[in-house]
Amino acid sequence: MTSENNVYNLITVLGPTAGGKTAFAAHLANQINGEIISADSRQVYRRMNLGTGKDYADYIVNDNKIPVHLVDIHEPGYKYNVYEFQKDFITAYNTIISLSKTPVLCGGSGLYINAAIKGYTLIHVPPNESLRKELEQKTLKELADILASFKKLHNTTDIDTKKRTIRAIEIEQYYKDHARPKMVYPEIKNCIIGIQYDRDTRRKRITERLHQRLEQGMVEEVQNLIGEGVKPEVLIYYGLEYKYITEYLAGNLDYKDMVNKLTIAIHQFAKRQMTWFRKMEKEGTVIHWLDGLMPMEQKTETVLQLLKNNI
């Protein structure tokens, strides 16, 4: 697929965890001469494979290895963020386009997907410890007055707590002292495909995949990361699998308790993912949903027809 016969220059594949997004994105990319850009906040880390659900085999379609970007690009312990992702996405996107190929963005992180497709410029504002120390001595009313000197307060969300108000002042001060970066954002014409299942099927798939990954050595993976020097608090920061398995290895949970708590947490995470995607739709984003139970060939043909018709 090229820009000559299709209006789209980006295909996005999204959906909740354990939905088969990667396999579908790879099959689609194989059909349209595409390369995949991962939109996963944890698959950027090397050797964090089972816990992040990296399924390398999914990128191989009919003996053809589909190139993937933004996987295995940082060492464990690094704190990757959405600001870096947006810059990395643009670089990967432009690289793929320069090869006359079609970028296929794939992932379940709604925040990362929005950062990629919305086209707004994100700015990372680092903590200003000296300013925070100074502001912490002030009352909430005094902080609100300071914030009001920077900008008109349209709502109360920035001033509902001292911590939020201090952070808002910190951001405004940073903007005052630093020129906003000029980012050349590509003109994206995006077609978004969602993979979904009914609630019971989704829960069954999540539970089955978790047990499979545990059998494949997910606990040992976390143990190895700790052994190579990744601090437990950093692994807990990464959440879900890394959080609960680290707690288990520290002796804070027994194995059964760890599995039960982790299962519940992943189900809740999948529900939050779907809530985010529904919110995107309410805000005007068009998502073409596919039934995850459809055969792979039927899924692919459905999307190819959709692209052909420029829907």
C-alpha positions, -999 to +999 in steps of 0.1 A: +000+000+000+014+034-009+001+070-007-008+067-044-037+043-038-047+052-003-053+083+017-038+069+049-002+073+059-006+056+093-025+026+105-031+023+142-040-010+159-052-007+195-071-027+221-068-041+256-041-064+268-040-100+256-061-091+226-037-104+198-029-068+186+007-076+177-001-107+156-028-088+137-006-058+132+022-080+118-002-098+094-016-065+082+019-050+078+029-080+058+000-073+034+006-035+030+045-033+030+045-019+065+067-017+095+054-017+131+059+011+157+053-002+192+031+020+215+038+001+246+053+019+276+073-011+289+083-030+258+111-004+253+131-023+280+156-050+271+152-084+289+118-074+302+101-099+278+075-121+295+064-094+319+057-070+291+042-095+268+068-093+240+058-120+216+087-119+191+073-148+171+042-127+163+064-105+141+072-134+118+045-139+091+050-165+064+088-166+071+089-128+067+102-109+097+082-076+100+105-048+113+095-033+146+105+000+161+107+012+198+111-023+213+143-031+233+157+004+231+165+010+268+181-008+297+159-019+326+159+008+353+155+037+329+123+057+333+110+062+298+082+087+294+056+099+270+077+129+260+105+107+248+080+084+231+065+112+210+100+122+197+109+085+191+076+080+173+082+109+149+117+096+142+105+060+135+075+073+115+097+095+092+122+066+088+094+042+076+079+068+053+113+075+038+114+038+028+081+042+010+065+019+035+034+023+057+039+028+095+016+006+117+014+019+152+004-009+176-002-009+213-025-006+243-012+025+259-039+051+252-016+079+265+012+069+241-012+065+212-027+099+218+007+114+219+015+099+186-017+106+167-029+139+181-001+161+168+003+183+199+037+191+212+046+176+246+072+193+268+089+176+296+092+199+326+118+187+351+113+192+389+126+225+403+135+215+438+145+249+450+112+264+437+092+236+454+110+242+487+101+279+485+065+273+475+058+246+502+059+273+528+029+291+513-008+285+518-030+271+491-046+306+487-011+322+482-002+295+457-034+300+438-027+338+436+008+330+423-006+307+396-032+333+387-003+357+380+009+334+352-024+325+336-061+329+339-076+300+359-104+285+339-110+257+363-101+245+398-083+213+390-049+230+392-056+244+426-074+216+444-043+206+464-010+223+473+009+196+455-010+201+422-008+239+425+030+238+431+034+216+401+013+240+380+034+269+391+066+249+384+054+243+348+044+279+342+077+291+355+095+267+332+076+280+302+085+315+312+122+307+314+124+284+284+113+289+248+088+262+237+105+238+214+095+239+177+086+204+166+079+196+129+051+172+133+042+150+103+008+155+087-008+122+097-038+107+080-047+079+104-069+048+102-075+033+136-084-004+140-095-018+174-094-054+185-120-063+211-137-092+228-167-096+250-160-092+287-160-129+295-137-139+266-113-110+274-111-121+311-105-158+300-077-147+276-060-126+302-060-153+328-048-180+304-020-158+291-009-149+326-006-186+337+012-194+304+038-166+310+043-178+346+050-213+333+074-199+308+095-183+335+082-148+343+092-151+380+127-161+370+128-131+346+121-107+375+146-125+397+173-121+370+166-084+367+170-080+405+202-101+403+217-078+377+212-048+399+177-034+390+164-021+422+131-036+435+115-002+438+122+005+402+105-028+392+075-020+414+074+014+396+069-005+363+037-020+377+015-051+372+037-082+366+069-066+379+052-050+409+035-082+422+063-106+414+088-083+431+065-083+462+064-121+460+102-124+457+106-100+487+084-123+508+055-099+511+031-122+492+029-159+489+027-174+454-011-180+453-018-145+467+006-130+441-012-147+412-046-138+425-038-101+431-020-099+397-049-115+379-073-089+394-049-060+386-046-070+349-084-073+345-087-039+360-060-026+337-078-040+306-110-023+318-092+011+321-077+006+286-112+002+272-125+032+291-097+053+276-105+041+241-142+048+246-132+083+258-112+088+226-144+079+206-165+103+226-140+130+218-144+124+181-118+097+173-131+071+149-121+035+158-131+007+135-136-022+159-131-059+149-143-089+168-112-106+181-127-140+175-127-134+137-101-156+119-069-137+111-075-138+074-110-124+078-097-096+101-070-087+075-093-088+046-118-066+064-092-039+070-077-041+035-112-035+022-117-006+046-084+009+035-093+004-002-125+023+003-108+050+023-134+048+050 
